[in-house]
Amino acid sequence: MMTELPLEQVRTLLAVVDEGTFDAAAAALHVTPSAVSQRVKALEQRTGRVLLQRTKPVRPTESGAVLVRYARQLARLERDARRELGLSGPGEPTRVSVAVNADSLATWFLPALTRVAGLCHELHREDEDHTAALLREGLVMAAVTTAADPVPGCTVRTLGRMRYLPVGAPELSGTQLAGRSLADALPEAPVVVFDRKDDLQDAFVRRLGRGSAGPHRHHVPTSEGFLDAVTAGLGWGMVPEVQAAPLLAEGRLVLLAPGQWMDVTLYWQQWRLDSPALAALADAVTATAAEALRR
């Protein structure tokens, strides 16, 4: 059985995934598309598995994701070793890729990045229930996620709980919800959701004993835009406490269910590597989360 994984083939696989096509990978590697194809096929034959979905853009299969993650970890270790040996180019930045949900990005996460000098950050925005998938596929080195179980090859730290409040504009509360119980009114009231992965509003309605939020849905896929849509009266929504608090104080939003909320526990997952860059970022993220999130 051939168990060796030639670095040239593994790095070529990574280039195809990153660039999205065989032709683009060939240009990045300064070889022909035929050479890229041959290397990938040779690696598939060596492992006995299909490693890529030949789509546009190309995506790794489950087996391919394992090798993509391996390739990124090798690249990270090589860069760290070069830096410690003084072989890095002058001013060459240390790049770290992280998956983070939009609400964290809009509230507490960016200040964490300012605590770490010398890093170049590549952020991937994704729903917190799905950021771990990017980590599993090897597309990022770390992630803010709701997944408590570690992705293979990763470590987990608890960050804290982000609290969401059910809120709406005063005019929405006065017209759509007036004179009715919340359990009866919310399933029929217009609602704002982040995207089709966003289950938070539906989960809150289920907690009230109903099936889901209503069919009159506005999809607003930015944290700031979501807040603006709720404040403008397009519909009700679950808004992070830190964003809702000043608008509640000003009377521009009202609590639909005083004393009720939903907490989402967030975790930090990262590669299990002895990488100074990742360790420094993890410490900064954990410290900032301790200040911003509920314990």
MILO-389571 format. One record per residue (C-alpha): residue number from 1; chain; z, x, y. Coordinates in steps of 0.2 Angstrom, whole numbers, plus 5000, padded with zeros to 4 digits. Each point is the difference from the previous one (the first is absolute). Layout:
<nodes>
+-----+----+------+------+------+
!   i ! ch !    w !    u !    v !
+-----+----+------+------+------+
! NUM !  A !    Z !    X !    Y !
...
+-----+----+------+------+------+
</nodes>
This chain:
<nodes>
+-----+----+------+------+------+
!   i ! ch !    w !    u !    v !
+-----+----+------+------+------+
!   1 !  A ! 5000 ! 5000 ! 5000 !
!   2 !  A ! 4995 ! 5007 ! 5017 !
!   3 !  A ! 5015 ! 4997 ! 5012 !
!   4 !  A ! 4996 ! 5012 ! 5014 !
!   5 !  A ! 4995 ! 4991 ! 5016 !
!   6 !  A ! 4988 ! 5012 ! 5010 !
!   7 !  A ! 5005 ! 5000 ! 5018 !
!   8 !  A ! 4982 ! 4999 ! 5006 !
!   9 !  A ! 4997 ! 4984 ! 4991 !
!  10 !  A ! 5017 ! 4993 ! 5006 !
!  11 !  A ! 4996 ! 5004 ! 5018 !
!  12 !  A ! 4983 ! 4993 ! 4998 !
!  13 !  A ! 5007 ! 4983 ! 4994 !
!  14 !  A ! 5012 ! 5000 ! 5015 !
!  15 !  A ! 4985 ! 5003 ! 5012 !
!  16 !  A ! 4990 ! 4986 ! 4993 !
!  17 !  A ! 5015 ! 4988 ! 5002 !
!  18 !  A ! 5004 ! 5006 ! 5018 !
!  19 !  A ! 4982 ! 5000 ! 5006 !
!  20 !  A ! 4995 ! 4984 ! 4991 !
!  21 !  A ! 4983 ! 5005 ! 4992 !
!  22 !  A ! 4994 ! 5014 ! 4990 !
!  23 !  A ! 4987 ! 5005 ! 5014 !
!  24 !  A ! 5014 ! 5001 ! 5013 !
!  25 !  A ! 5011 ! 5010 ! 4988 !
!  26 !  A ! 4986 ! 5012 ! 4997 !
!  27 !  A ! 4998 ! 5003 ! 5018 !
!  28 !  A ! 5018 ! 5003 ! 5002 !
!  29 !  A ! 5001 ! 5013 ! 4986 !
!  30 !  A ! 4983 ! 5008 ! 5005 !
!  31 !  A ! 4992 ! 4997 ! 4983 !
!  32 !  A ! 4987 ! 4988 ! 4994 !
!  33 !  A ! 5003 ! 4982 ! 4995 !
!  34 !  A ! 4994 ! 5005 ! 4982 !
!  35 !  A ! 5014 ! 5013 ! 4999 !
!  36 !  A ! 5013 ! 4987 ! 5006 !
!  37 !  A ! 4994 ! 4988 ! 4987 !
!  38 !  A ! 5000 ! 5013 ! 4986 !
!  39 !  A ! 5018 ! 5006 ! 5004 !
!  40 !  A ! 5006 ! 4982 ! 5000 !
!  41 !  A ! 4992 ! 4996 ! 4983 !
!  42 !  A ! 5007 ! 5016 ! 4993 !
!  43 !  A ! 5017 ! 4995 ! 5005 !
!  44 !  A ! 4998 ! 4983 ! 4993 !
!  45 !  A ! 4994 ! 5007 ! 4983 !
!  46 !  A ! 5014 ! 5013 ! 5000 !
!  47 !  A ! 5013 ! 4986 ! 5003 !
!  48 !  A ! 4991 ! 4987 ! 4990 !
!  49 !  A ! 5002 ! 4987 ! 5014 !
!  50 !  A ! 4990 ! 4992 ! 5013 !
!  51 !  A ! 5007 ! 5006 ! 5016 !
!  52 !  A ! 4990 ! 4992 ! 5014 !
!  53 !  A ! 4994 ! 4982 ! 5004 !
!  54 !  A ! 4982 ! 5003 ! 5005 !
!  55 !  A ! 5002 ! 4988 ! 5015 !
!  56 !  A ! 4997 ! 5002 ! 5019 !
!  57 !  A ! 5011 ! 5008 ! 5004 !
!  58 !  A ! 5005 ! 5009 ! 4984 !
!  59 !  A ! 5017 ! 4996 ! 4994 !
!  60 !  A ! 5011 ! 5008 ! 4986 !
!  61 !  A ! 5004 ! 4991 ! 4984 !
!  62 !  A ! 5018 ! 5000 ! 4994 !
!  63 !  A ! 4997 ! 5017 ! 4991 !
!  64 !  A ! 4990 ! 5006 ! 5015 !
!  65 !  A ! 5015 ! 4996 ! 5012 !
!  66 !  A ! 5011 ! 5012 ! 4989 !
!  67 !  A ! 4988 ! 5014 ! 5003 !
!  68 !  A ! 4997 ! 4996 ! 5018 !
!  69 !  A ! 5019 ! 5001 ! 5003 !
!  70 !  A ! 5001 ! 5016 ! 4990 !
!  71 !  A ! 4986 ! 5007 ! 5011 !
!  72 !  A ! 5009 ! 4996 ! 5016 !
!  73 !  A ! 5016 ! 5007 ! 4994 !
!  74 !  A ! 4991 ! 5016 ! 4995 !
!  75 !  A ! 4993 ! 5001 ! 5018 !
!  76 !  A ! 5017 ! 4996 ! 5008 !
!  77 !  A ! 5008 ! 5014 ! 4990 !
!  78 !  A ! 4986 ! 5012 ! 5004 !
!  79 !  A ! 5001 ! 4997 ! 5019 !
!  80 !  A ! 5019 ! 5002 ! 4999 !
!  81 !  A ! 4998 ! 5017 ! 4991 !
!  82 !  A ! 4987 ! 5006 ! 5012 !
!  83 !  A ! 5011 ! 4996 ! 5014 !
!  84 !  A ! 5015 ! 5008 ! 4993 !
!  85 !  A ! 4990 ! 5016 ! 4996 !
!  86 !  A ! 4993 ! 5000 ! 5018 !
!  87 !  A ! 4982 ! 4996 ! 4994 !
!  88 !  A ! 4998 ! 4984 ! 5010 !
!  89 !  A ! 4987 ! 5001 ! 5014 !
!  90 !  A ! 5007 ! 5001 ! 5018 !
!  91 !  A ! 5006 ! 4982 ! 5005 !
!  92 !  A ! 4995 ! 4993 ! 4984 !
!  93 !  A ! 5010 ! 4983 ! 4999 !
!  94 !  A ! 5009 ! 4994 ! 4985 !
!  95 !  A ! 4993 ! 4983 ! 4995 !
!  96 !  A ! 5010 ! 4986 ! 4992 !
!  97 !  A ! 4993 ! 4983 ! 4995 !
!  98 !  A ! 5012 ! 4985 ! 5000 !
!  99 !  A ! 4998 ! 4982 ! 4996 !
! 100 !  A ! 5010 ! 4989 ! 5011 !
! 101 !  A ! 5001 ! 4981 ! 5004 !
! 102 !  A ! 4995 ! 4993 ! 5017 !
! 103 !  A ! 5017 ! 4994 ! 5005 !
! 104 !  A ! 5008 ! 5017 ! 4997 !
! 105 !  A ! 4986 ! 5008 ! 5009 !
! 106 !  A ! 5003 ! 4989 ! 5015 !
! 107 !  A ! 5019 ! 5001 ! 5001 !
! 108 !  A ! 5009 ! 5015 ! 4992 !
! 109 !  A ! 4988 ! 5012 ! 4991 !
! 110 !  A ! 4991 ! 5009 ! 5014 !
! 111 !  A ! 5016 ! 5007 ! 5007 !
! 112 !  A ! 5004 ! 5008 ! 4983 !
! 113 !  A ! 4984 ! 5010 ! 5002 !
! 114 !  A ! 5005 ! 5008 ! 5017 !
! 115 !  A ! 5015 ! 5008 ! 4991 !
! 116 !  A ! 4989 ! 5011 ! 4990 !
! 117 !  A ! 4990 ! 5014 ! 5008 !
! 118 !  A ! 4984 ! 5008 ! 4994 !
! 119 !  A ! 4994 ! 4986 ! 4989 !
! 120 !  A ! 4983 ! 4991 ! 5002 !
! 121 !  A ! 5003 ! 4982 ! 4994 !
! 122 !  A ! 4987 ! 4989 ! 4991 !
! 123 !  A ! 5007 ! 4982 ! 5000 !
! 124 !  A ! 4993 ! 4986 ! 4988 !
! 125 !  A ! 5005 ! 4983 ! 5005 !
! 126 !  A ! 5003 ! 4988 ! 4986 !
! 127 !  A ! 5011 ! 4986 ! 4995 !
! 128 !  A ! 5017 ! 5006 ! 4995 !
! 129 !  A ! 4998 ! 4992 ! 4983 !
! 130 !  A ! 4984 ! 5010 ! 4997 !
! 131 !  A ! 5004 ! 5017 ! 5008 !
! 132 !  A ! 5006 ! 5006 ! 4983 !
! 133 !  A ! 4982 ! 4997 ! 4993 !
! 134 !  A ! 4993 ! 5013 ! 5012 !
! 135 !  A ! 5013 ! 5012 ! 4994 !
! 136 !  A ! 4996 ! 4997 ! 4982 !
! 137 !  A ! 4982 ! 5002 ! 5003 !
! 138 !  A ! 5003 ! 5017 ! 5008 !
! 139 !  A ! 4993 ! 4995 ! 5017 !
! 140 !  A ! 5017 ! 5004 ! 5009 !
! 141 !  A ! 5014 ! 5012 ! 4997 !
! 142 !  A ! 5014 ! 4988 ! 5006 !
! 143 !  A ! 5002 ! 4982 ! 5003 !
! 144 !  A ! 5012 ! 4987 ! 5008 !
! 145 !  A ! 5001 ! 4987 ! 4987 !
! 146 !  A ! 5009 ! 4985 ! 4993 !
! 147 !  A ! 4999 ! 5008 ! 4982 !
! 148 !  A ! 5017 ! 5006 ! 4994 !
! 149 !  A ! 4993 ! 5007 ! 4984 !
! 150 !  A ! 4992 ! 5017 ! 5003 !
! 151 !  A ! 4981 ! 5003 ! 4997 !
! 152 !  A ! 4998 ! 5013 ! 4987 !
! 153 !  A ! 5003 ! 5017 ! 5007 !
! 154 !  A ! 5009 ! 4994 ! 5015 !
! 155 !  A ! 5018 ! 4998 ! 5007 !
! 156 !  A ! 5007 ! 4985 ! 5009 !
! 157 !  A ! 5013 ! 4999 ! 5014 !
! 158 !  A ! 5007 ! 4983 ! 5007 !
! 159 !  A ! 4996 ! 4998 ! 5018 !
! 160 !  A ! 5008 ! 4984 ! 5005 !
! 161 !  A ! 4996 ! 4982 ! 5003 !
! 162 !  A ! 4988 ! 4993 ! 5013 !
! 163 !  A ! 5006 ! 4983 ! 5005 !
! 164 !  A ! 4987 ! 4986 ! 5004 !
! 165 !  A ! 5004 ! 4984 ! 5010 !
! 166 !  A ! 4991 ! 4983 ! 4999 !
! 167 !  A ! 4994 ! 4997 ! 5018 !
! 168 !  A ! 4988 ! 4991 ! 5010 !
! 169 !  A ! 4995 ! 4996 ! 5018 !
! 170 !  A ! 5011 ! 4986 ! 5009 !
! 171 !  A ! 4985 ! 4989 ! 5001 !
! 172 !  A ! 4997 ! 5001 ! 4982 !
! 173 !  A ! 5018 ! 4996 ! 4996 !
! 174 !  A ! 5000 ! 4985 ! 5012 !
! 175 !  A ! 4984 ! 4992 ! 4993 !
! 176 !  A ! 4997 ! 5005 ! 4982 !
! 177 !  A ! 5018 ! 5001 ! 4994 !
! 178 !  A ! 5009 ! 4988 ! 5011 !
! 179 !  A ! 5010 ! 4986 ! 4991 !
! 180 !  A ! 4996 ! 5007 ! 4982 !
! 181 !  A ! 5010 ! 5011 ! 4988 !
! 182 !  A ! 4993 ! 5018 ! 4999 !
! 183 !  A ! 4996 ! 4998 ! 4982 !
! 184 !  A ! 4989 ! 4985 ! 5004 !
! 185 !  A ! 4992 ! 5007 ! 5016 !
! 186 !  A ! 4996 ! 5018 ! 4996 !
! 187 !  A ! 4988 ! 4997 ! 4985 !
! 188 !  A ! 4989 ! 4989 ! 5012 !
! 189 !  A ! 5002 ! 5011 ! 5016 !
! 190 !  A ! 4987 ! 5013 ! 5005 !
! 191 !  A ! 5005 ! 5017 ! 4994 !
! 192 !  A ! 4996 ! 5018 ! 5004 !
! 193 !  A ! 4997 ! 5012 ! 4986 !
! 194 !  A ! 4996 ! 5019 ! 5001 !
! 195 !  A ! 4986 ! 4999 ! 4986 !
! 196 !  A ! 4997 ! 4993 ! 4983 !
! 197 !  A ! 5013 ! 5011 ! 4992 !
! 198 !  A ! 5014 ! 4994 ! 5012 !
! 199 !  A ! 5012 ! 4989 ! 4990 !
! 200 !  A ! 5015 ! 5001 ! 5012 !
! 201 !  A ! 4997 ! 4983 ! 5008 !
! 202 !  A ! 4997 ! 4991 ! 4983 !
! 203 !  A ! 5015 ! 5009 ! 4993 !
! 204 !  A ! 5011 ! 4992 ! 5014 !
! 205 !  A ! 4993 ! 4983 ! 4997 !
! 206 !  A ! 5003 ! 5002 ! 4981 !
! 207 !  A ! 5018 ! 5004 ! 5005 !
! 208 !  A ! 5001 ! 4983 ! 5009 !
! 209 !  A ! 4995 ! 4992 ! 4983 !
! 210 !  A ! 4982 ! 4997 ! 5004 !
! 211 !  A ! 4984 ! 5007 ! 4993 !
! 212 !  A ! 4993 ! 5011 ! 5014 !
! 213 !  A ! 4995 ! 5000 ! 5018 !
! 214 !  A ! 4987 ! 4989 ! 5006 !
! 215 !  A ! 4981 ! 5001 ! 4999 !
! 216 !  A ! 4998 ! 5002 ! 5018 !
! 217 !  A ! 5001 ! 5019 ! 5000 !
! 218 !  A ! 4995 ! 5013 ! 5014 !
! 219 !  A ! 4997 ! 5017 ! 4992 !
! 220 !  A ! 5005 ! 5014 ! 5013 !
! 221 !  A ! 5000 ! 5017 ! 4992 !
! 222 !  A ! 5009 ! 5010 ! 5012 !
! 223 !  A ! 5019 ! 5000 ! 5003 !
! 224 !  A ! 4998 ! 4999 ! 5019 !
! 225 !  A ! 4987 ! 4987 ! 4999 !
! 226 !  A ! 5010 ! 4990 ! 4987 !
! 227 !  A ! 5015 ! 4999 ! 5013 !
! 228 !  A ! 4988 ! 4995 ! 5014 !
! 229 !  A ! 4993 ! 4986 ! 4990 !
! 230 !  A ! 5017 ! 4993 ! 4995 !
! 231 !  A ! 5005 ! 5002 ! 5019 !
! 232 !  A ! 4985 ! 4991 ! 5006 !
! 233 !  A ! 5003 ! 4985 ! 4989 !
! 234 !  A ! 4987 ! 5002 ! 4987 !
! 235 !  A ! 5012 ! 4997 ! 4986 !
! 236 !  A ! 5017 ! 5005 ! 4994 !
! 237 !  A ! 5003 ! 5017 ! 4990 !
! 238 !  A ! 5013 ! 5012 ! 4993 !
! 239 !  A ! 5002 ! 5013 ! 5014 !
! 240 !  A ! 5010 ! 5016 ! 4998 !
! 241 !  A ! 5017 ! 4998 ! 5009 !
! 242 !  A ! 4998 ! 5015 ! 5011 !
! 243 !  A ! 4983 ! 4993 ! 5007 !
! 244 !  A ! 5007 ! 4982 ! 5001 !
! 245 !  A ! 5017 ! 5004 ! 5008 !
! 246 !  A ! 4994 ! 5003 ! 5018 !
! 247 !  A ! 4988 ! 4984 ! 5000 !
! 248 !  A ! 5014 ! 4989 ! 4993 !
! 249 !  A ! 5011 ! 5006 ! 5014 !
! 250 !  A ! 4986 ! 4996 ! 5013 !
! 251 !  A ! 4998 ! 4983 ! 4992 !
! 252 !  A ! 4982 ! 5004 ! 4996 !
! 253 !  A ! 5004 ! 4997 ! 4981 !
! 254 !  A ! 5012 ! 4989 ! 4992 !
! 255 !  A ! 5009 ! 5002 ! 4983 !
! 256 !  A ! 4994 ! 4986 ! 4988 !
! 257 !  A ! 5014 ! 5002 ! 4988 !
! 258 !  A ! 5015 ! 5008 ! 5008 !
! 259 !  A ! 5010 ! 5010 ! 4988 !
! 260 !  A ! 4986 ! 5002 ! 4988 !
! 261 !  A ! 4989 ! 5016 ! 4998 !
! 262 !  A ! 4991 ! 5010 ! 4987 !
! 263 !  A ! 5004 ! 5018 ! 4996 !
! 264 !  A ! 4987 ! 5012 ! 4993 !
! 265 !  A ! 5007 ! 5016 ! 4993 !
! 266 !  A ! 4990 ! 5015 ! 5003 !
! 267 !  A ! 4999 ! 5016 ! 4990 !
! 268 !  A ! 4992 ! 5018 ! 5003 !
! 269 !  A ! 4990 ! 5006 ! 4985 !
! 270 !  A ! 4992 ! 5017 ! 5000 !
! 271 !  A ! 4993 ! 5013 ! 4988 !
! 272 !  A ! 5013 ! 5010 ! 4990 !
! 273 !  A ! 4995 ! 5017 ! 5008 !
! 274 !  A ! 5009 ! 5014 ! 5007 !
! 275 !  A ! 4991 ! 4998 ! 5016 !
! 276 !  A ! 5008 ! 5005 ! 5017 !
! 277 !  A ! 4989 ! 4988 ! 5010 !
! 278 !  A ! 5004 ! 4985 ! 4989 !
! 279 !  A ! 5018 ! 5004 ! 4999 !
! 280 !  A ! 5001 ! 5001 ! 5019 !
! 281 !  A ! 4991 ! 4984 ! 5002 !
! 282 !  A ! 5011 ! 4991 ! 4987 !
! 283 !  A ! 5015 ! 5006 ! 5010 !
! 284 !  A ! 4993 ! 4994 ! 5016 !
! 285 !  A ! 4995 ! 4983 ! 4993 !
! 286 !  A ! 5017 ! 4997 ! 4992 !
! 287 !  A ! 5010 ! 5004 ! 5015 !
! 288 !  A ! 4989 ! 4989 ! 5011 !
! 289 !  A ! 5001 ! 4986 ! 4988 !
! 290 !  A ! 5019 ! 5001 ! 4999 !
! 291 !  A ! 5000 ! 4997 ! 5019 !
! 292 !  A ! 4987 ! 4986 ! 5001 !
! 293 !  A ! 5002 ! 4990 ! 4984 !
! 294 !  A ! 5015 ! 4990 ! 4993 !
! 295 !  A ! 5010 ! 5009 ! 4986 !
+-----+----+------+------+------+
</nodes>
